Amino acid sequence: MTTDPPAPTPPTPHRRWLRRLALGTAVLVLAGVGICWWLYDRLDDNITTDPDTANELELYEAERPVSVVRGAQNVLLIGSDTRTGKGNAQYGRNFGTQRSDTTILLHLAADRESATAVSIPRDLMVDIPRCTVAKKKRSKPQFAQFNWAFEGGGAACTIRTVEKLTGIRVDHHVIVDFRGFKKMVNAVGGVEVCLKEPIDDDEAKLELPAGRQVLRGEEALGFVRARYSIGNGSDTGRIARQQQFLAALVKKVHSNGVLFNPRRLYPVLDAATKSLTTDPGLGSLRRLYDLIRAMRDIPDERVRFLTVPRQPYTYNPNRDELVQPDADQLFRQLRLDQPVTVARAETIRDDGNAAAPAGHDRKKVEKKVRERVKERRAEEAEEKVEEKKGAPAAKPSAYAGAMAAHGMCK
């Protein structure tokens, strides 16, 4: 005689609750993973890569400088004022070419303890190498203003011109247009500036009152583009404002904890990736984020902005030329990953010359500046002698510029 197996014990309310909790948790985890993957894939697809530049640079690899310090990185940031593309036509007529009013060589120290951003003026007279131009033709080497390199030969020609000028290997490049700049500023909630005088510039489509205010979108773009209505209309004044604005932007990102908060970081990455064009080495979200992550721990005061030492060009005061040996010394420090000291000028006129502070005798100030220059060049001469002997280099010179810790408003 067989007996039936005992009936299964019905689950208790406590066990049923645990099963439902486990099932719900599994569903939430899977949903979260799916959403994260979708967001990642979306950001990754936003990025435009520039293989043509990489292919062009390969043709001239033998001419390019080699990297000197392992781990240090040099990224060329190019602000394109192209009128093509959605949202860019309103800034002027489209002549079928692109130009660059803003070019910055960003040096990241190997230890990631500092970053130095060096602006290269658009009107700087430089040697531009033979480049591929329209319809795959080759241009002749020429001595011309710097921004012709981008207009005539694009990013590859610009990179080779910078490398020829500085002797520094450019590891990566990033191109951002008007629309991308506006979106990135908006993504961080705008940037605060403080104006001593109102601005009314029809060319830059900008009208701002004096005083402290937060700039977003169109106003932010107009502020960094404004030139003719401020000071004497020189590019020097515009570069200074660009450096100050970028320094304030860096400070805003750091102080608001954007880089440590995924929810706040996503809008910034979305805005950036939609309007950035990068080399294949930065052409994925992971690689781009690795670059950002490398910078997030750098203190504001160790993020330095400066302009290459330059003066009015001898044969045309509307153009610039390098000041030597100051420029070569700066390039050498960056190439060897040595610290660069940035001295914040008290007052800078729009023509780029130091102005005497109120209540000071201008002749005395100029005499003091000449004495400093004389002392610095004497130090440089001693440094060259010491280098020949194999001794360590002397204390580096200080270059005028802006530091992120100071922003714009005092």
Secondary structure, 3 states (H helix, E strand, C coil): CCCCCCCCCCCCHHHHHHHHHHHHHHHHHHHHHHHHHHHHHHHHHHCEECHHHHHHHHHCHHHCCCCCCCCCEEEEEEEECCCCCCCCHHHCCCCCCCCEEEEEEEEECCCCCCEEEEECCCCEEEEECCCECHHHCECCCEEEECCHHHHHHHHHHHHHHHHHHHCCCCCEEEEECHHHHHHHHHHCCCEEEEECCCEEECCCCEEECCEEEEECHHHHHHHHHCCCCCCCCCHHHHHHHHHHHHHHHHHHHHHCCHHHCHHHHHHHHHHHHHCEEECHHHCCHHHHHHHHHHHHCCCHHHEEEEECCEEEECCEEEEEEECCCHHHHHHHHHHCCCCCEEECCCCECCCCCECCCCCCCHHHHHHHHHHHHHHHHHHHHHHHHHHHHCCCCCCCCEEEEEECCCCCCC
